[in-house]
Amino acid sequence: LPAEFNSTRHELGSLGMGRVPDQKNPERRSHASQFYNTLNYAPHMNQHYTLFGQATEGKHIIKQLKKHTKIYDFKVFVHP
């Protein structure tokens, strides 16, 4: 999928599309169904990844997650 970079900052709970590194992916395209949820502020990712959502509830739970935590249930709600 083509990248859709914007000025939205990667804050706690940002939801975005994963992609392989630029060396293997010079078009900087997003990849299939891979996505990530940021566990903290990540300024190094700003304008380098496509963001499509933000946690609006449950940030106290996100703060408890650690790198490589397995998530077995994840619900995304679309608000107009």
C-alpha positions, 0 to 999 in steps of 0.5 A, a space after each residue: 500500500 502506498 505510504 500516507 505520511 502526515 504531520 500527526 505525532 506518534 503519541 502513546 497509543 498511536 496505531 499505524 502500518 508496519 513496513 520493512 526498512 527503506 533499504 529493502 523498500 525504497 518506495 516506503 510502502 506499508 505492508 499488508 496487515 502488519 500494524 503497530 501500536 506505540 507504547 510511548 512517544 516515538 518522535 523518530 517515527 514521525 512522518 516515516 510511517 502511516 498512522 491511521 488511528 489513536 487509542 481514545 480509551 484504555 491508555 492505562 492498559 497500554 502503559 502496562 504493555 512491554 515489547 513483545 507482549 502477545 495481544 490475543 484480542 484487539 478491537 478497532 472502532 471507526 468513528 466518522 
